[in-house]
């Protein structure tokens, strides 16, 4: 899966592109875990504006990172949800436990 990762202070920004499905989930999981393991990250901002589809495997990756950061006193924020992706996130209950924001900047400001 194509994605951009950026770390600023204690925030990891992840910007995946395409479909977040079974075929892409392991790639996302590996990349995010590698970044989390090597840096003092307390806030994960997932910018899903270029994700057109998500399935249960993608939800599992996001939930797993949420659980890890929550145990460590951190948080996960969601940005740029496309309508279909937002619907799946809402039906799964993930929107109730993670913040959804219109921009990365607002996600960071609200995390403060």
C-alpha positions as CSV (number, residue, x, y, z in Angstrom):
1,X,0.0,0.0,0.0
2,X,1.2,3.4,-0.9
3,X,1.4,5.8,2.1
4,X,3.2,8.8,3.5
5,X,4.4,8.8,7.1
6,X,5.7,11.9,8.9
7,X,6.6,12.5,12.5
8,X,6.4,15.9,14.1
9,X,7.2,16.1,17.8
10,X,5.1,13.4,19.4
11,X,2.7,13.0,16.5
12,X,2.8,10.4,13.8
13,X,0.9,11.4,10.6
14,X,-0.1,8.5,8.4
15,X,-1.6,9.2,4.9
16,X,-2.5,5.9,3.1
17,X,-3.7,5.9,-0.5
18,X,-6.1,3.4,-2.1
19,X,-8.1,0.6,-0.6
20,X,-7.4,-0.4,3.0
21,X,-8.4,-4.0,2.7
22,X,-6.9,-7.4,3.5
23,X,-4.2,-7.0,0.9
24,X,-3.0,-3.7,2.3
25,X,-3.6,-4.1,6.0
26,X,-0.3,-5.9,6.8
27,X,1.7,-3.2,5.0
28,X,-0.1,-0.5,7.0
29,X,0.3,-2.4,10.3
30,X,4.0,-3.0,9.7
31,X,4.8,0.6,8.7
32,X,2.9,2.2,11.6
33,X,4.4,-0.3,14.1
34,X,7.9,0.4,12.9
35,X,7.3,4.1,13.3
36,X,5.8,3.7,16.7
37,X,8.6,1.4,18.0
38,X,11.3,3.8,17.0
39,X,9.8,7.1,18.2
40,X,8.1,8.6,21.3
41,X,4.7,8.9,19.6
42,X,1.7,9.8,21.8
43,X,-0.7,10.9,19.0
44,X,-1.5,9.1,15.7
45,X,-3.3,11.1,13.1
46,X,-4.7,8.9,10.3
47,X,-5.5,11.0,7.3
48,X,-7.8,8.8,5.3
49,X,-8.8,11.4,2.7
50,X,-7.2,9.2,-0.1
51,X,-8.7,5.9,1.1
52,X,-11.6,4.9,-1.0
53,X,-12.5,1.6,0.7
54,X,-12.0,-0.1,4.1
55,X,-12.8,-3.6,5.2
56,X,-12.6,-5.5,8.5
57,X,-8.9,-6.0,8.1
58,X,-8.3,-2.3,7.8
59,X,-10.6,-1.7,10.8
60,X,-8.5,-4.2,12.7
61,X,-5.3,-2.4,12.0
62,X,-6.7,0.9,13.2
63,X,-8.3,-0.6,16.3
64,X,-5.0,-2.4,17.2
65,X,-3.0,0.9,17.0
66,X,-5.7,2.6,19.0
67,X,-5.5,0.0,21.8
68,X,-1.7,0.3,21.8
69,X,-1.7,4.1,22.1
70,X,-4.5,4.1,24.6
71,X,-2.5,1.8,26.9
72,X,0.4,4.2,26.7
73,X,-1.7,7.3,27.4
74,X,-1.9,8.3,23.7
75,X,-4.7,8.8,21.2
76,X,-5.7,8.3,17.6
77,X,-7.4,10.9,15.5
78,X,-9.1,10.4,12.1
79,X,-9.0,13.0,9.4
80,X,-10.6,13.3,5.9
81,X,-13.0,10.4,6.0
82,X,-14.7,9.8,2.6
83,X,-18.4,9.0,2.9
84,X,-18.2,5.3,2.4
85,X,-15.2,5.0,4.7
86,X,-16.9,7.2,7.3
87,X,-20.0,5.0,7.2
88,X,-18.0,1.8,7.9
89,X,-16.1,3.5,10.7
90,X,-19.4,4.7,12.2
91,X,-21.1,1.3,11.9
92,X,-18.0,-0.4,13.5
93,X,-18.2,2.0,16.5
94,X,-14.7,3.3,15.9
95,X,-16.0,6.9,15.5
96,X,-17.3,6.8,19.1
97,X,-13.8,6.1,20.6
98,X,-11.6,8.1,18.2
99,X,-11.9,11.8,17.3
100,X,-12.8,12.8,13.8
101,X,-11.5,16.1,12.5
102,X,-11.7,18.0,9.2
103,X,-7.9,18.7,9.1
104,X,-4.7,17.4,10.5
105,X,-4.0,20.8,12.0
106,X,-7.3,20.7,14.0
107,X,-6.6,17.1,15.1
108,X,-3.3,18.2,16.5
109,X,-4.8,21.4,18.1
110,X,-7.5,19.4,19.8
111,X,-5.1,16.7,21.1
112,X,-3.2,19.3,23.1
